[in-house]
Amino acid sequence: MQDLGTLGGTLAQAVNGLNERGQVVGSTTLAGDVWHDPFLWDGEKMIDIAPINCGNTRDGGEADWINDAGEIVGIAAYPASCGTPSFGRAFLWREGVLTYLGTTAGMANSEGVVINNKTQIVGYSFPPDLSSLSLFLWEEGSIVDLNTLIPSDSGFYLLLPADINDRGEIAAFGSLPNGDVHAVLLIPCDENHPNIEGCDYSLVDETATATDSAKPATQTGNTAKSALSPDAIRQLMQAAGRRSKPWYRGLGAQPQK
């Protein structure tokens, strides 16, 4: 057993991912144990990968997953929130550069949960009151609400991701109109998955992707809504190993303008 250390504090809050190179990611407290930041342990030392400092107010984050190329995803404070109630954004960290991924339309916050070896990222967006969740896929600079890509008559609403493999297949959680929660496997309608029953292969090309904006995206697929209450969403997040409260400090009530 090897002690990975901390970033100056006394508590390693979470260890979330380990890749084939022996690199580890998670979150740990800083000196004083007030804030905690996402870290990468590179085999020798712990590195703070999102040291956002807003004057006397510091918001941190958490690293959720790392692929075999050393690319990391998670949630981190958004610099534009300095001086206002903070909110968090999904991020991609690679080769020392942190990139914010944005949110799906109308959402203030987001978190990147898993990344495969093709740099496809799945995560979720959410409002400060956790009244809803929105499952997303990010790849090649674009973020899309996956609820717009599933059959419009399914009645199913996608909530939380569990994993994505290198074929782009996504394991996730979602709800039916009666509030029942089920696991689901999402199979891409692409050239690598031909002749899948129920696939509309034209839908992917026609779908407008969401951006970091308060404007709603054009809905070309499923328009169902989650039937879950905020309390039920928190219970689902706990069962799925996600945090049961929106990030760390109670997030801002408005998306960035």
N, C-alpha and C positions, 0 to 999 in steps of 0.2 A: 504494500500500500504506500502511495506517495502523496504527501501533502502538497497541494497545488498553491497554497498561500491565499492571500487576498490582495485587494488594491489599497491597503492601509487600514482597513477596518478589522473587525473581529469575526465577521460572519460571511460565509459563502452562502448566499441566498438560494441559489439554484445551480445545478450542473445539468445541462439539457442535451448536449450533443457531443458525439465522439466520431471522428472520421477514420478512414483506413490509415491515415498518416499519424495517428495518435494525438491529434490536436483536439482540444476540449473547449467548449463554450458554455457560458452561463451568465450569472450575475453575482456580484459580490459587493460588500459595503466598502465605502471609502473611510478615511480617517474620521473618527467621531461617530460612525455608525448611523448617520442621519440619512445619507443618500447612498444608493448603490448603482453601479454602472455595469454595462455588458462587458464581458471579458473574453479574450482568447488566450488560452494557455498553449504555447507553441512547442511544448516539449521541454522547455528550459525555464521559461518565465511567463508571468501573467501580464497581458497587455490590455489597457483600457481602450476599447475601440470606439467609444462614443462619449468623449469627455466634454459634453456640452455644459458651459458655465455661464449662467445668466446673472452676472454681477454677484450679489450676495445670495441669490437663489439658485440652487443647482438642482436640475432634474436629471435623472439617469435613464435607466432602461434595462433591457434584458436581451441576451443573445439566445435564440431558440434552437438553431440548427446550423450545422456546418457540413458542406459536401466534401468530396475527396479532393477537390481543387483548392480547398481552403476558403471558399466563399461562405459568408455567414449572413443569416437573416435573423430578425427579431423586431423589437420595438425600442424606440429611443425618443427622448425629448426633441421637440421640433424647435429650431432656433427662433423662428418667428414668434413663438409664444413668450419670449422673454418680456417680463413686465406685465403680463396678463395671466389669467388662469391657464395653466399649462395643458397641453394635449400631446399625445404621442403619435408617432408615425412609424409604419413599417419601414425597415431599412434593409439594404444590401451592402455588405462590407466586403471588399475584395482588394487585395494588394495595397492595403493601407488607406483606401478611399471609401468613405461612407456616402451612400446615395439613398435619398428618401424616395419611396416608391409611390407616394400619394395615397389616395383613398378612392373608393367607389363613390359615385355621385351622391352629394348631399350629406355625407358622413364626415364627422370631425376627426375621427381617430382610426388607426389601422395597426395591424400587427402581422409581420411575416412569420409563419409558423415552421414551414419546412421548405427545403430547396433540394432539387435533384442535381445530378451531375451534368445536366444540360442547361443549368441556370434558369429553370422554370421554378417559380415560387408560388406557393399557395398560402393564403392567410385569410384574414377577415377584417372588415371594417365595422365600426360600431359608434353610436352616439354616446354622449356623456352619461345618460341615464340608463344605458344598457337595455333600452326598450326593444332593440332589434340587433341582428347580426347580418352580415352580408359576406358570403364566401367569394373570394377573388382568386384569379390567376394573373400573375405578372410574368411577362416574358418580352425580351427585346425592347424594353422601354415602355411597354403598354400594359395597362391594368384593365381587367374586364370583370364585371360582376357575373359570376358563373350562373346565377339564377336566370340570366337572359339567354342562356345557351341550352337549357334543358327543355324538354317538350312542354309546350304551353298548356296541354291538357293533363299534365301529370298531377297537378294539385300539390306538388311537393315543393318545399322551400328549403334551400341549402343554407346551413348555419355555420358549421365549424369544420375545418380541415383536420384530417388525421395524418395523411402522408401522401406523397407523390413519388412514383417510381420513374425510371429513366425512359419509359415508354409514354410518359405523360398521363398515365392512369392515376386517378385521384381517389383515395378513400376519404369519406367525409361523413358528417352527421347532418340530418335534416328532419323536418317535421311535416306531418300530414295536417290537413285542415282541422282534424279533431284534436290536435295537440300531441299525438303520438310521435315519438322520436325514433328514427330508424337509422341504421348504418347504410351507406350507399357506396357503390363503386361507379365512378364517372369515367367512361371510356371515350376518348377523343374521336370525333368523326373526321378522320384525316386519312392520308394516303397509307399510313402504317396500320390502320384498322379498317380495312375495306369490308363492305357488305354487312355492317352491323345493323341488326334489325332496330328500327325506330330512329336511325340517324338521318338527319337532314343535313347533307354535306354542303348545302349552299348557305346555311345559317351562319357559320363561322365567318365567312367572307363579308356577309352583309351587316353583321352586328357592329354598331357604333360602340367603341370602348369608352368607359367612364374616365374622367380626368380629375385632377385635384381641384374641384370646382363645386359650387353649391347647386349648379344646374343638374337636373336629372338627365341621365343618359336615355337615348331612344331605346325603348323596350321592344325587342324583336322576338323574344322567346317567352319564357315563363313569366307571368306577372303575379303569381301567388304571393301571399304574405305570410309571415310566421304567425302561428296561432299561439305562441308561447308568451307568457307573462315575463317581466324582468326577473322575478324570483325563479321561474322555471328555467330561464336562460342561465342564471347563475348556477343552478344545480347541474345543468348540462355541462357547463364549463368546468365545474369541479370534477364531474365524472370523467370528462375527457382530458383531465390534467391541465386545464387552463386556469388562469386566475379567475376568481369569482367576483372580483370587483374591477371596475374599469381602471386599469393601470394603477399607479401608485398614489397619486395625490388628489384624486378627484379632478377630472379633466374639465377643460373649458367648455362652455355651453354653446359656442359658436364655431363653425368651421372657419378656416383662414379665408379672408377676403382676397 
